[in-house]
């Protein structure tokens, strides 16, 4: 057997008294795309932080071998010198700096003691061309780039170090289907040039599209390895190893039918950008019945998120026109707190920037939107807050040492579950879920979907905003399609298929 480029042997890692990795083994051959999969909290990101030097030698036990030679990384720099570059799920670019400045930040090209700006721009152009992003100006500010463009800048930055191996942690979680496809094609091209790639992804279709080999983690242990040149593997097999059980249908069946009672309605609803006068949503008519899950699908720029935000007290100051009704009563919430009082809650697609306070605990985040319910007068009742948090931890299967754990220490999927708990604690009548399973593995998705079915049975009116068409088709009772700010189609779920929905989306 050829010597692997990278090998991890019997890796153990603990945070305080909580052990998160147990004798994990992984091997990656030179010039392949190796995929690392597992449920949220399985230990994928922790393992890669060990490999990339974030957790230095001495904070874990076990061995790292590069081309058969044991190595000890005491810092990220040590890992980079050994040829390892990592791109995290949450991008680490400096928004106010230019593209070329970000690419060479900490690794500047110098002429004597002075940064050689001309050479950096020239080299940035070469690297951007290498990652199929020569349409991005090296002198553009990063804050003016889309998420997919920033992702390519991150890859260019990583390649500037001329790494032997490139690690990408959930790189497509914030990208559209088209953008994801383009990125996967880029990874294949980099592999064709001899690059070794480790890809962490919860999207198993992507994994099977690009992986040469696969390691599966479950509960901090390596439970399976597949070399696809030697054996066939399908999605169901990977899922079985990931979750320790078979999930025959990702979308749980209905457990109750919606009633005829309309809980939420928009009439002739318009959302206008005050800076440009552009309609972000125009003449939207939409209703949700008690116990109904209504899907809202559209391509990037269709106006889905802007519509959701305008309903939730309009926190971004759009010009809003039209009528809104909750249980038949007209409402016009002027803030998120007013929307909550009217029985509306919106779960943001951006949990880290807008949904959660990362430096606070699970219990503080869950109670944040409904402090009155855990307070005596003006003082928060800690015992009641802890009790509420523990109930949600149990109900949503939130993986954490305890409710005092900081949000920043949790996996992306676990953070998403805390965000869901925060919304449910406000006891909403109308629940707007914007990309509720983004960055979540298949097991956690099933749990969220099951919870959605239970909430519908309880009579909640749910608006599911998603860019994942299978999710919309699998979970919705009825579907609205948006295109360029307008509702372009309305379909009952049993009459909808991918082709029909997409036709409305691109009209």
Secondary structure, 3 states (H helix, E strand, C coil): CCCCCEEEEEEEEEECCEEEEEEEEEEECCCCEEEEEECCCCCHHHHHHHHCCCCCCCCCEEEEEECCEEECCCCHHHHHHCCEEEECCCCCCCCCCEHHHHHCCCCCCEECCEECHHHHHHHHHHHHHHCCCCCCCCCCEHHHCCHHHHHHHHHHHHHCCCCCEEEEECCCCCCCHHHHHHHHHHHHHHHHCCCEEEEECCCHHHHHHHCCEEEEEECCEEEEEEECCCCCCCHHHHHHHHHCCCCCCCCCCCCCCCCCCEEEEEEEEEEECCCCCCEEEEEEEEEEECCCEEEEEECCCCCHHHHHHHHCCCCCCCEEEEEEEECCEEECCCCHHHHHHCCEEEECCCHHHHHCCCCCEHHHHHHHHHHHHHEECCEECHHHHHHHHHHHHHHCCCCCCCCCCEHHHCCHHHHHHHHHHHHHCCCCCEEEEECCCCCCCHHHHHHHHHHHHHHHHCCCEEEEEECCHHHHHHHCCEEEEEECCEEEEEEEHHHCCHHHHHHHHHC
